[in-house]
Amino acid sequence: MSGNVLHDIPTEGSVAFLNELAVTYWLVYIGARPNRPMDLTEPWLRSTGFPQGDIYLGKTQAKRMQIVSSLKPLYDFVAGIGDGW
């Protein structure tokens, strides 16, 4: 994570791709940031053009997997996309 989350650059093609998916699916973002910058993560997603979705943060892979497990009863997950899984 950069010193200022708001200056992070999205992975090439990710904004367009997720906007295409958002036409059919509700998105759930599970990020590899600690919980502390949640107040920056959502504005960053909006300012870079990512579509609306629920946001969960877990700094470690183990924490992100716990998040996924806890969310399974709430969402019908179809796919996962990311570089830190």
Buried (B, 14 or more C-beta within 10 A) or exposed (E): EEEEBEEBEBEEEBBEEBEEBBEEBEBBBBBBBEEEBEEBBBEBBEEEEBBEBEBBBBBEEEBBEEBBEEBEEEEEEEEEEEEEE
